[in-house]
Amino acid sequence: MAYDEYLADRIRQSLKEKKTHFEEMKMMGGLCFKVDDKMLCGIHIDKKFGDSLLMARIGEEAYEAEIEKEHTLPMDFNGRPMKGYIFVTPLGFDAEQDLSYWLDQTLAFNPLAKATKKKKKLKV
């Protein structure tokens, strides 16, 4: 199952409206959006939930308050929630103002986030 292309278009449009330069990267059947070489947000099809989820990198401080909100889930791929990341269910980003809210949260954290170190390519 591929990621939700309509949601991807909505994220692209919102980031453009916010005058944010971003890159896209396909990962694990989903799509990630990056700003300044750091993961910002993404789209993930969750087999347990049965729908597309918005993955938002909001940082550990914001996580504590946001995880208590309706329509949010811990981001959990391997049995352990990832610190500073949250899943938002479709009812939590259906309205444009809700999607914009989550993107604002990710953009606020992005300058504080650390970029993932790029792997060195092996010489053959």
HELIX and SHEET records of a PDB file:
HELIX    1   1 GLU A    5  GLU A   17  1                                  13    
HELIX    2   2 GLU A   60  GLU A   66  1                                   7    
HELIX    3   3 PRO A   90  GLY A   92  5                                   3    
HELIX    4   4 GLU A   96  PHE A  109  1                                  14    
HELIX    5   5 ASN A  110  LEU A  112  5                                   3    
SHEET    1   A 6 GLU A  23  MET A  27  0                                        
SHEET    2   A 6 GLY A  30  VAL A  35 -1                                        
SHEET    3   A 6 LYS A  38  ASP A  46 -1                                        
SHEET    4   A 6 ASP A  51  ARG A  57 -1                                        
SHEET    5   A 6 PRO A  81  VAL A  88 -1                                        
SHEET    6   A 6 THR A  72  ASP A  76 -1                                        
END                                                                             
